[in-house]
Amino acid sequence: MTFLDLWFRPWALSDRSRSSYRDITDATSAVEVLEDCAPIIVTDAPGGPRIDGKFGVCEFLANVDGKRQAWLPPIPLKQAKGIVISGPSGPIQVMLKAIPNAPASEVDPDVSTLPSDGDVLMARIKRVWTRLRDVEDVIADPATMWTQLSDIWLNAETDERPKMDEIVKQARALPNVIERLDKTPRRILRRVHKQMPLSRVQELDRRSMTWLIRQPGDTIAQQAGDRQRIMAVAREENFNTLENRVLLAYARLARRVASDYLPSQPRKRPLRSRELLVQTYGKRCRQLAIDLAARGVVEARADVTPNFVLLNNPDYSAIWHAWHELLNRKRIVDELWRWQTRSWNEFCALAVIIALQSIEGARVVATSPVIFRPEQLRGCWVESINPLGVIHLARQQLIVEVVYDHKQHGFEPWCTPLCIRVGRLGDARSFLRSILIWPLWNCQGSKPEQQMFELAALLKEAPRTQQRSISSISGMLVIAPTDSDESALLTSHQSAALSLGPTGGGLRDGLKNLSVGLLHLLADGKVD
């Protein structure tokens, strides 16, 4: 390994100011990163970078030049852990100081606290996830898929419409099970030795007899002493069984998931039927957890092995399977945090299709087969081929192809996951110019001004860099996230930058601004 860089912008290779990357090849200690974005690791090491001593942890992005490759690492759940990269001189701990910790799942939802930066960021991640899950509702009819998806997105309010979630299914199926187990939880009788009045002694064993014969006196009454008590065997109820420990763990987790499902600002609108159902179920699980804790039950770990009761008792078996469904949901949320950059890229790719097809006179003439994955693949849920969509813009007499996450579209040095190939009807040299699009993720949300300044410098490098490309670059677009209800757009010659939100006004206005920005770049024409 002779190169090891951290890039804070995908176009760092063309940045002559060198402000968007950092060489850590010779680093021997912890490296602090103050940028609030997921860095790209660029190295010439065979097989890519090693994270925590393992290969295959990062996602391959592009071949930067003849020697180096760009890789996207996952974002750690805890800031203190950082990203540990194996360098030429040993492990290098990269501390992402501007990225908050993922919110703790153990927080009691009944304790009101101000939302942390991690809570705000996780809320955005879940909204992006919701937008991606909307695709599952529309893929049955490819002819109208993008129109349906546009309608769903434009009607997405700040407080999300209640979707069918795992906690909703459990809130419908398990209330009677919870009620029965709370009233009569399984218990066992334990044999314990304790001092008991003579009148209540029912059983003596060897240990009790050994204690008794050591007491002074000739009769049992004398040996019992003034208090008339002797050591004997007693039977005590014990509720701290494995199945009840699993039941307690499920009740606490279901309570937290139910709290997450409910809108963060319920006063803006009345709760819908599903939300009321989940709210009631969450309260019942909370009471169950209190009752079990009062009986001396402790919470089970997530890696316990089920016993006979958990596998064969109908009620406890239902709780066992429901618990693991919620644990799997938690793992999904953790993976979404680690790969939120990739989820944002995928969300922006879908947004570009929706923005283009909303242009007056536009018609989707072809679309990729789309499959919604049952499980995410490093933050991505939608599986497709390229082009993702082909759109005819009648007024502009253009054919537009949207290419997403295709490593061989000819712009590897720019590390862009998304581009638009533009051609004119009747032109034999069709699709000879492209618009590069960077979904520029960051945790704080950003305004377009800084991106416009960077794109202006970048466009000066375009003619030199595009000599290795299969088509010329006619424009550049940056899409940054926002958590507000407003979207901002800035345009200049052959460049545009805008902010886009995953819900509410930030999404509606952002899609409009995206359409305007794309029209501006389509009209700007080819780079000289």
ABEGO torsion letter per residue (X at the ends): XABBBBBABAAAAABAAGAABBBAAABABBBBBABABBBBBBBABBGEBBBGGBBGABBBABBABAABBBBBBBBBABAAAEBBBBBAAEBBBBBBAABBBBBBAABBAABBBBBBAAAAAAAAAAAAAAAAAAAAAAAABAAAAAAAAAAAAAABBABBBBBBBAAAAAAAAAAAAAAAAAABBBBBBBBBBBBBBAAABABBBAAAAAAAAABBEABAAAAAEAAGBBBBBBBBBBABBAAAAAAAAAAAAAAAAAAAABBABAAABBBBAAAAAAAAAAAAAAAAAAAAAAAGBBBBBAABBBBAAAAABAAAAAAAAAAAAAAAAAAAAAAAAAAAAAAAAAAAAAAAAAAAAABBGBBBABBBBBBBBABBBGGBABBBBOBABBBBBAAAGBBBBBBBGBAAAGAAAAGBABBBBBBBBGBAABGABBBBBBBBBBAAEBBAAAAAAAAAAAAAAAAAAAAABABBBABBBBBBBBABABBBBBBBBGBBBBBBBABEAAAAAAAAAAAAAAAAAAAAEBBX
